[in-house]
Amino acid sequence: MRRSTVVNLNRVKFAQFLGKNHLIILLTFMFIAGVAAGSITIGKSQNVLKLSEYFLNTYVSQRTGVSFFSVLFSSFFTSLLTVLFVFVSGASMLGVITVPIWVVLRGFLYGAVSSFLYSEYSVKGIAFNAVMVIPAAVVFVISFLLAAKESVKFSVIMAKLTLPRSKPVNLYIDFRNYCGRYTFFCVAILISALIDAVLSCSFIKFFQL
């Protein structure tokens, strides 16, 4: 009897967890699907192969023979542009569509570039990805997905206001909270950029891709 009760409670808690976090879970799966698609497509498309090579070469050139603050600024500005696009999309009704698409595309890019590293540089590519890319990318991706969740939620609020029987709502407080959360995300991507700059200035000289 007790065992049955514990199992039922666990099911209820799991259902509640899914209910509260269904959006971030969905976006995470979409990102993973993008990574998988990028990994698979690179072996079948010359355009994806060339695009991955271009991004990798740009990534390496921006971190080779430059100062710590140059890498920090470049990394932060690139990440900021990505998050800014999600922020602007979330402030419109189209964010419900554009933000998930952007999440998939970012995952696709990560998957394609990682697969390019593995296929072209073998063990060195794996080491480069593990040491240079993944530590900063983990912080950024978490922040990016949380930002995407907030953007979709705010976009849904705006979309509901266009329904025929919707009541006028003052979005000032919601938008203020929306901006406040993005301030936190900007701090997180700054931390990601700091990690990127430290690792780049410390280890890029050991990799010749």
N, C-alpha and C positions, 0 to 999 in steps of 0.2 A: 504493500500500500504506500509506504513512504517512498519507495523507489519510483513508483508511478507518479506520485506527487512531485518529486524532484524533476523528473523528466518533463512533466507538463509545465512546471515553472520555467525550466530552461527553454522550452519551446516558446513560451510567452515572452520571455526576456529577449530571445533571438528575434522574434517577430517585431517586438517593440524597437529593437536596435535597427532592423531593416527599415521599419517605418520612419524612424527619425533620420536615418542616414541614407535613404534610398537614392537621393540625388548625387551625393559624392561617390557612392558606390557605382552608380551608373556611369558617371564621368570617368571614374578610374578604369572601369572595364572598356570604355570607349578609347581611352588613352592606350591601354594595353593592346586593344584590337588594332590601333594605328601602328604600334610598334611591331606587331606581328605582320601586318600588311607590308610595312616598309622592309622588314627582313626578308620576306618572300619575294617581293616585287623586284628588288635590286638585281637579282639574278636573271630576270626576264625582261628588263627594260634598260636600254642604253641611256635613255634620258634620265632615269632615276640614278643610274650609275654615275653619270656626269655631274648631276646635281649634288650627289653625296661627296664626290671628289672635290667639287668647288667649295662646299661648306667646310670640309675638312682642311683644305688648303688655306682658306680664309681664317679658320680657327687657329691654325698653327702660326700663320704669318703675323697675326695680331698679338701673339704671345712670345715671339722669338726676337731676342735682341732689343727688347723694350723695357721701360721702367715698370716698377710695381704699380704706380698710380695710373700709368697708361693702360695696363691690363685691367685694373680695377674699374676705370671709367668705361672702357670698351665693353667689359662683361656686364656691368650694371646697366649701361645704356641699352644694350641689346635686349636684355631681359625686361627692362622697363618698357620698351616699345611693345613687346609681346603682351605684357600685362595691361598696358594702356589700351591696346586694341580690345581686350576682353572687358575692360572698364567701360569704354565708350559703347561697345556692343550691348552691355548690360543696361545701359541707360536708355535703350530704345526697345521697341517691341520685337525687333528682329533678333535680339540677343538670344531668344529661345532657340533659334535655328543656327545663327552664326557662331555662337560660343561653343556648342558641342562639335561643330565642324572644325573649328580651330583647334580644339582639344585633340581630335583625331589626326589632324595634319601635323601637329607638334609631335605626337606619338610616332607618326609615320616617318618624320624626319629623324628622330632619335633612332628608330629601328634601322632605317636605311644607312645612316652614317656608321652606326655600330657594326652592321653587317659588312659594310665596305672596309672598315678597319680590320675585321677578322679575316676577310677573304684576301685582302691585298697584303697584309703585314703579319698574318698568322699570330704567333706568340707575342711579338712586339706590339701588335695592334690590340691584343687582349690586355696587355700590361698598360698600354697607353690609356685605354678606356677606363680601366680599373683605378689607375692612379690620378690621371689628369681630368677625366670627364665626370665619372659617376659621383664622386663626393659632392661637388658643387651642384650637379644636376639633381641629386636627390632632394636637396633643400629647395631648389627652384621648382621642381615638379610638384612637390607637396604644396608650396605656396601658390603655384599656378592653378592647380586643381581646386584648391579652396577658394581662390579668386573666381574661378569659373563657376563654382557653385553659387557664390553670392551674386554674380552677374545674372545667372539664369533665374534665380529667385526674384531679383528686382525686376527683370524683364517680364516675368510672369505677372507681377503686380501691375505693371504698366499695361500689359496686354488685357488684363481683366477690366481695366477702366474703359476700354473701348467697346465692351459688350453693351447691347441695347439697354438693359435694365440695371446697369451698374450705377452706384451712387458716387457723386463727386467726393474725392478724398484728397486731403492735403498731404502731399508726399514729402514735405520738408523734413520731417523727422526721419522718415525712412531713407531719404537720400543722404541726410547727414550721417546716419549710421553706416550707410553704404560707403561713403567716402572715408569714414573713420576706420572701417575694416581694411580698406585699401591702403591706408597709411601703414597698418601693420604688415601688409603684404610687401610694401615697398621696403620696409626694414628687413624683412626676411630675404628679399632678393639682394639687398645690400650685403647681408651675411653670406649669401651664395657667391656674390662677386668677390668678397674678401677671401673666401676659401679658394676660389678660382685663381685669384692673383697670387696668393701664397704658394699654391701648388705649382703654378706656371713658372714663377720666378725660381722655384726650388728645383724642379725636376724636368722642365722642358729641354734643358741642355743634354739630358741623357737619352732623349728620343730623337732620332733622325728619320722622319717619315718621308 
